[in-house]
């Protein structure tokens, strides 16, 4: 998660990766109506931070804006896991936590009946 912390913007948005002149150039082209599409393999979201519209960006390897549970495939916004990432904790899926809790409670209920 050290790697992820380096890619995520800081909590206050003042630190972290910043758009380069190339990203700002893409935004300028977009503003002038000269940009049809940007294909990127980067997951850092710098094109969007430079104000290139999301509709013009094809992110071939995904982005840090969303995360998905490896078990249930539930998708969440990065804001939902940001605190865990910044704290160095592995984010846990709320749906999986609830499912695991139900599984633990079920045998207990069967024993009491």
BALOBA-1460 file (C-alpha; in Angstrom, 3 decimals):
// residues 113
<rec num="1" residu="x" x="0.000" y="0.000" z="0.000"/>
<rec num="2" residu="x" x="3.031" y="2.275" z="0.059"/>
<rec num="3" residu="x" x="2.838" y="2.222" z="-3.731"/>
<rec num="4" residu="x" x="-0.866" y="3.126" z="-3.697"/>
<rec num="5" residu="x" x="-0.267" y="5.977" z="-1.244"/>
<rec num="6" residu="x" x="2.232" y="7.456" z="-3.694"/>
<rec num="7" residu="x" x="-0.369" y="7.480" z="-6.466"/>
<rec num="8" residu="x" x="-3.377" y="8.728" z="-4.491"/>
<rec num="9" residu="x" x="-3.721" y="12.455" z="-3.997"/>
<rec num="10" residu="x" x="-3.258" y="13.578" z="-0.412"/>
<rec num="11" residu="x" x="-6.295" y="14.029" z="1.805"/>
<rec num="12" residu="x" x="-6.152" y="17.782" z="1.294"/>
<rec num="13" residu="x" x="-5.466" y="17.405" z="-2.444"/>
<rec num="14" residu="x" x="-2.324" y="19.545" z="-2.228"/>
<rec num="15" residu="x" x="0.240" y="16.778" z="-2.625"/>
<rec num="16" residu="x" x="0.542" y="13.649" z="-4.691"/>
<rec num="17" residu="x" x="1.084" y="13.298" z="-8.414"/>
<rec num="18" residu="x" x="0.431" y="16.418" z="-10.449"/>
<rec num="19" residu="x" x="-0.509" y="16.702" z="-14.123"/>
<rec num="20" residu="x" x="2.437" y="17.322" z="-16.412"/>
<rec num="21" residu="x" x="2.576" y="19.830" z="-19.283"/>
<rec num="22" residu="x" x="1.549" y="16.937" z="-21.574"/>
<rec num="23" residu="x" x="-1.624" y="16.374" z="-19.514"/>
<rec num="24" residu="x" x="-2.400" y="20.091" z="-19.589"/>
<rec num="25" residu="x" x="-1.833" y="20.094" z="-23.369"/>
<rec num="26" residu="x" x="-4.456" y="17.356" z="-23.745"/>
<rec num="27" residu="x" x="-6.855" y="19.467" z="-21.669"/>
<rec num="28" residu="x" x="-6.155" y="22.473" z="-23.906"/>
<rec num="29" residu="x" x="-6.861" y="20.406" z="-27.018"/>
<rec num="30" residu="x" x="-10.105" y="19.274" z="-25.418"/>
<rec num="31" residu="x" x="-11.132" y="22.836" z="-24.561"/>
<rec num="32" residu="x" x="-10.559" y="23.817" z="-28.193"/>
<rec num="33" residu="x" x="-12.618" y="20.881" z="-29.468"/>
<rec num="34" residu="x" x="-9.565" y="19.227" z="-31.031"/>
<rec num="35" residu="x" x="-9.411" y="16.121" z="-28.846"/>
<rec num="36" residu="x" x="-11.531" y="13.131" z="-29.682"/>
<rec num="37" residu="x" x="-10.073" y="10.533" z="-27.325"/>
<rec num="38" residu="x" x="-7.141" y="9.823" z="-25.007"/>
<rec num="39" residu="x" x="-6.065" y="6.208" z="-24.547"/>
<rec num="40" residu="x" x="-3.991" y="5.712" z="-21.431"/>
<rec num="41" residu="x" x="-2.432" y="2.777" z="-19.648"/>
<rec num="42" residu="x" x="-1.820" y="4.878" z="-16.548"/>
<rec num="43" residu="x" x="-4.023" y="4.417" z="-13.491"/>
<rec num="44" residu="x" x="-3.126" y="7.717" z="-11.808"/>
<rec num="45" residu="x" x="-6.018" y="9.800" z="-13.185"/>
<rec num="46" residu="x" x="-3.772" y="12.718" z="-14.100"/>
<rec num="47" residu="x" x="-5.691" y="13.340" z="-17.325"/>
<rec num="48" residu="x" x="-8.835" y="14.037" z="-15.314"/>
<rec num="49" residu="x" x="-6.951" y="16.150" z="-12.783"/>
<rec num="50" residu="x" x="-5.749" y="18.226" z="-15.745"/>
<rec num="51" residu="x" x="-9.449" y="18.657" z="-16.646"/>
<rec num="52" residu="x" x="-9.667" y="16.331" z="-19.653"/>
<rec num="53" residu="x" x="-13.336" y="15.228" z="-19.633"/>
<rec num="54" residu="x" x="-13.861" y="11.634" z="-18.462"/>
<rec num="55" residu="x" x="-15.927" y="10.933" z="-21.571"/>
<rec num="56" residu="x" x="-12.791" y="11.468" z="-23.686"/>
<rec num="57" residu="x" x="-10.560" y="9.110" z="-21.687"/>
<rec num="58" residu="x" x="-10.202" y="5.387" z="-22.263"/>
<rec num="59" residu="x" x="-8.338" y="3.839" z="-19.344"/>
<rec num="60" residu="x" x="-7.060" y="0.512" z="-20.603"/>
<rec num="61" residu="x" x="-5.840" y="-0.699" z="-17.183"/>
<rec num="62" residu="x" x="-8.517" y="0.880" z="-14.999"/>
<rec num="63" residu="x" x="-7.944" y="3.714" z="-12.574"/>
<rec num="64" residu="x" x="-7.617" y="4.520" z="-8.912"/>
<rec num="65" residu="x" x="-11.070" y="6.144" z="-8.922"/>
<rec num="66" residu="x" x="-12.697" y="2.790" z="-8.163"/>
<rec num="67" residu="x" x="-11.849" y="-0.449" z="-6.424"/>
<rec num="68" residu="x" x="-13.506" y="-3.863" z="-6.667"/>
<rec num="69" residu="x" x="-13.793" y="-6.680" z="-4.147"/>
<rec num="70" residu="x" x="-11.896" y="-9.705" z="-5.388"/>
<rec num="71" residu="x" x="-14.591" y="-12.057" z="-4.053"/>
<rec num="72" residu="x" x="-17.967" y="-10.488" z="-4.748"/>
<rec num="73" residu="x" x="-16.846" y="-7.957" z="-7.406"/>
<rec num="74" residu="x" x="-18.618" y="-5.080" z="-5.618"/>
<rec num="75" residu="x" x="-17.299" y="-1.773" z="-6.962"/>
<rec num="76" residu="x" x="-16.723" y="1.238" z="-4.699"/>
<rec num="77" residu="x" x="-15.388" y="4.748" z="-5.168"/>
<rec num="78" residu="x" x="-11.831" y="5.360" z="-4.069"/>
<rec num="79" residu="x" x="-13.162" y="7.759" z="-1.410"/>
<rec num="80" residu="x" x="-14.650" y="4.722" z="0.362"/>
<rec num="81" residu="x" x="-11.237" y="3.079" z="0.810"/>
<rec num="82" residu="x" x="-8.964" y="6.132" z="0.915"/>
<rec num="83" residu="x" x="-8.641" y="6.157" z="4.704"/>
<rec num="84" residu="x" x="-7.527" y="2.518" z="4.734"/>
<rec num="85" residu="x" x="-4.988" y="3.119" z="1.959"/>
<rec num="86" residu="x" x="-3.547" y="6.173" z="3.712"/>
<rec num="87" residu="x" x="-3.350" y="4.223" z="6.975"/>
<rec num="88" residu="x" x="-1.611" y="1.272" z="5.333"/>
<rec num="89" residu="x" x="-4.529" y="-1.100" z="6.010"/>
<rec num="90" residu="x" x="-5.966" y="-3.551" z="3.507"/>
<rec num="91" residu="x" x="-9.452" y="-2.275" z="2.637"/>
<rec num="92" residu="x" x="-12.181" y="-4.792" z="3.493"/>
<rec num="93" residu="x" x="-15.375" y="-5.218" z="1.522"/>
<rec num="94" residu="x" x="-18.435" y="-4.275" z="3.564"/>
<rec num="95" residu="x" x="-20.556" y="-6.824" z="1.734"/>
<rec num="96" residu="x" x="-18.050" y="-9.598" z="2.451"/>
<rec num="97" residu="x" x="-17.822" y="-8.525" z="6.116"/>
<rec num="98" residu="x" x="-21.620" y="-8.715" z="6.413"/>
<rec num="99" residu="x" x="-21.687" y="-12.091" z="4.669"/>
<rec num="100" residu="x" x="-18.999" y="-13.491" z="6.968"/>
<rec num="101" residu="x" x="-20.874" y="-12.181" z="10.014"/>
<rec num="102" residu="x" x="-24.093" y="-13.874" z="8.869"/>
<rec num="103" residu="x" x="-22.245" y="-17.157" z="8.355"/>
<rec num="104" residu="x" x="-20.830" y="-16.966" z="11.897"/>
<rec num="105" residu="x" x="-24.237" y="-16.157" z="13.395"/>
<rec num="106" residu="x" x="-26.112" y="-18.899" z="11.539"/>
<rec num="107" residu="x" x="-24.547" y="-21.903" z="13.335"/>
<rec num="108" residu="x" x="-25.116" y="-20.205" z="16.688"/>
<rec num="109" residu="x" x="-28.806" y="-19.735" z="15.866"/>
<rec num="110" residu="x" x="-29.157" y="-23.404" z="14.865"/>
<rec num="111" residu="x" x="-27.674" y="-24.583" z="18.168"/>
<rec num="112" residu="x" x="-30.102" y="-22.498" z="20.221"/>
<rec num="113" residu="x" x="-33.212" y="-23.956" z="18.514"/>
